[in-house]
Amino acid sequence: MANMTKNRPLSPHLQIYRFTPTMAMSIVHRITGGALYAGTVLVAAWLIAAASGEEAFSWVNWFFGSFVGQIILFGYTWAIFHHMLGGLRHIMWDLGYGFEKHFSTKLANASLVASIGLTVLVWAVVLIVR
């Protein structure tokens, strides 16, 4: 009895599909959605510390003011913008627009560039106002 599965590919998607910006932004959209959960826990910790007293609030502010805290906040800011722009892309698709291959690829690239640009802009404003 011959094994019929030997002639079939194990994962046809690996042989047919090539990685595109739209696929990458879909994956990143899911990752940023998960990161927003962790970031929201940090925001809640900051609010709880503010309600708990000056010592707790000072410690949390010290942490967010440290290099590591600033990197985390920068990443959280980027995740917010990237996820928001990805959500706007999905709303556009839900309305039936933007399915053309070249346009959706340009939109995927634009959402990445715009999320980085908005994050840098917000942080530049924060650092200038400080």
C-alpha positions as CSV (number, residue, x, y, z in Angstrom):
1,M,0.0,0.0,0.0
2,A,1.5,3.3,-1.1
3,N,1.6,6.4,1.1
4,M,-0.6,8.9,-0.6
5,T,0.6,11.8,1.5
6,K,4.2,11.7,0.3
7,N,3.3,13.4,-3.0
8,R,1.4,16.2,-1.3
9,P,3.1,19.3,0.0
10,L,3.2,19.7,3.8
11,S,2.3,23.3,3.8
12,P,1.2,24.7,0.4
13,H,1.1,28.2,1.7
14,L,4.9,28.2,2.1
15,Q,5.3,27.4,-1.6
16,I,2.5,29.7,-3.0
17,Y,2.3,32.8,-0.9
18,R,5.1,35.3,-0.5
19,F,5.4,37.6,2.5
20,T,3.8,41.0,1.7
21,P,3.6,44.3,3.7
22,T,-0.2,43.7,4.1
23,M,0.6,40.4,5.8
24,A,3.2,41.9,8.0
25,M,0.9,44.7,9.1
26,S,-1.8,42.2,9.9
27,I,0.7,40.3,12.2
28,V,1.9,43.5,13.7
29,H,-1.7,44.7,14.3
30,R,-2.3,41.5,16.4
31,I,1.0,42.0,18.3
32,T,0.2,45.6,19.1
33,G,-3.2,44.6,20.3
34,G,-1.6,42.3,22.8
35,A,0.9,45.0,23.7
36,L,-1.9,47.3,24.5
37,Y,-3.2,44.9,27.1
38,A,0.2,45.1,28.9
39,G,0.4,48.9,28.5
40,T,-3.0,49.3,29.9
41,V,-1.9,47.4,33.0
42,L,0.9,50.0,33.3
43,V,-1.5,52.8,33.0
44,A,-3.7,51.2,35.7
45,A,-0.7,50.8,37.9
46,W,0.1,54.5,37.5
47,L,-3.5,55.4,38.4
48,I,-3.5,53.0,41.4
49,A,-0.2,54.4,42.6
50,A,-1.7,58.0,42.3
51,A,-4.6,56.9,44.5
52,S,-2.4,55.0,47.0
53,G,-0.3,57.9,48.1
54,E,2.7,60.0,47.5
55,E,5.3,57.3,48.1
56,A,3.8,54.8,45.6
57,F,3.2,57.6,43.0
58,S,6.8,58.7,43.4
59,W,8.1,55.2,42.8
60,V,6.0,54.7,39.7
61,N,6.9,58.1,38.3
62,W,10.6,57.3,39.0
63,F,10.2,54.0,37.0
64,F,8.4,55.7,34.1
65,G,11.1,58.4,34.1
66,S,14.0,55.9,33.9
67,F,15.5,54.9,30.6
68,V,13.7,51.5,30.7
69,G,10.4,53.2,31.6
70,Q,10.8,55.7,28.7
71,I,11.5,52.9,26.3
72,I,8.4,51.1,27.4
73,L,6.3,54.3,27.2
74,F,7.7,55.0,23.7
75,G,6.8,51.5,22.6
76,Y,3.3,51.8,24.1
77,T,2.8,55.1,22.3
78,W,3.8,53.5,19.0
79,A,1.6,50.5,19.7
80,I,-1.4,52.8,20.3
81,F,-0.8,54.7,17.0
82,H,-0.1,51.6,14.9
83,H,-3.1,49.7,16.3
84,M,-5.3,52.8,15.7
85,L,-4.2,53.2,12.1
86,G,-4.6,49.4,11.5
87,G,-8.1,49.7,12.9
88,L,-8.9,52.5,10.5
89,R,-7.6,50.3,7.6
90,H,-10.0,47.6,8.8
91,I,-12.9,50.1,9.0
92,M,-12.2,51.2,5.4
93,W,-12.2,47.5,4.3
94,D,-15.4,46.9,6.2
95,L,-17.0,49.7,4.1
96,G,-15.8,48.0,0.9
97,Y,-12.9,50.3,0.0
98,G,-9.2,49.7,-0.5
99,F,-9.1,46.1,-1.7
100,E,-6.9,46.7,-4.7
101,K,-3.6,45.0,-4.4
102,H,-1.4,48.1,-5.0
103,F,-3.5,50.4,-2.9
104,S,-3.6,48.0,0.1
105,T,0.1,47.6,-0.1
106,K,0.7,51.3,-0.1
107,L,-1.8,51.7,2.8
108,A,0.1,49.0,4.8
109,N,3.4,50.8,4.2
110,A,1.8,54.2,5.0
111,S,0.3,52.9,8.3
112,L,3.8,51.8,9.4
113,V,5.4,55.1,8.4
114,A,2.6,57.2,9.9
115,S,2.6,55.3,13.2
116,I,6.4,55.9,13.5
117,G,6.0,59.5,12.5
118,L,3.1,60.2,14.9
119,T,5.0,58.6,17.8
120,V,8.1,60.6,17.1
121,L,6.0,63.8,16.8
122,V,4.2,63.2,20.1
123,W,7.5,62.4,21.9
124,A,9.2,65.5,20.4
125,V,6.3,67.7,21.6
126,V,6.5,66.1,25.1
127,L,10.3,66.6,25.3
128,I,10.0,70.2,24.1
129,V,7.2,71.1,26.5
130,R,9.0,69.5,29.4
